Amino acid sequence: MENGVELDFSAPPALHGHPDVLTPEDAFMAAINTCYFMMFIWASERFKIDLVSFECEATGKVTEFMDKTSIFKEIILKLKIGARSTTPE
């Protein structure tokens, strides 16, 4: 990669991959989480929301089929957001 980041990836352990190494599924969930965060930052600036904290946990539920293929059946984003009040006191 051009930005200097190097990551080790492996297939999931269930598919003979190495444990404790990022999988393509991990990268997919991270991409969704990052994209959501970037859009939230954009919306906060656009609507002049003074964002003071943002936490997002992304989890996915995978369904495996008889032919051993699998898909993400559900993706859940759990958010904790803090914003400063703009209402005059």
Secondary structure in CASP SS format (residue, H / E / C, confidence):
PFRMAT SS
TARGET T0000
AUTHOR 0000-0000-0000
METHOD secondary structure of the structure
MODEL  1
M C 1.00
E C 1.00
N C 1.00
G C 1.00
V C 1.00
E C 1.00
L C 1.00
D C 1.00
F E 1.00
S C 1.00
A C 1.00
P C 1.00
P H 1.00
A H 1.00
L H 1.00
H C 1.00
G C 1.00
H C 1.00
P C 1.00
D C 1.00
V C 1.00
L E 1.00
T C 1.00
P H 1.00
E H 1.00
D H 1.00
A H 1.00
F H 1.00
M H 1.00
A H 1.00
A H 1.00
I H 1.00
N H 1.00
T H 1.00
C H 1.00
Y H 1.00
F H 1.00
M H 1.00
M H 1.00
F H 1.00
I H 1.00
W H 1.00
A H 1.00
S H 1.00
E H 1.00
R H 1.00
F C 1.00
K C 1.00
I C 1.00
D E 1.00
L E 1.00
V E 1.00
S E 1.00
F E 1.00
E E 1.00
C E 1.00
E E 1.00
A E 1.00
T E 1.00
G E 1.00
K E 1.00
V E 1.00
T E 1.00
E E 1.00
F C 1.00
M C 1.00
D C 1.00
K C 1.00
T C 1.00
S E 1.00
I E 1.00
F E 1.00
K E 1.00
E E 1.00
I E 1.00
I E 1.00
L E 1.00
K E 1.00
L E 1.00
K E 1.00
I E 1.00
G E 1.00
A E 1.00
R E 1.00
S C 1.00
T C 1.00
T C 1.00
P C 1.00
E C 1.00
END
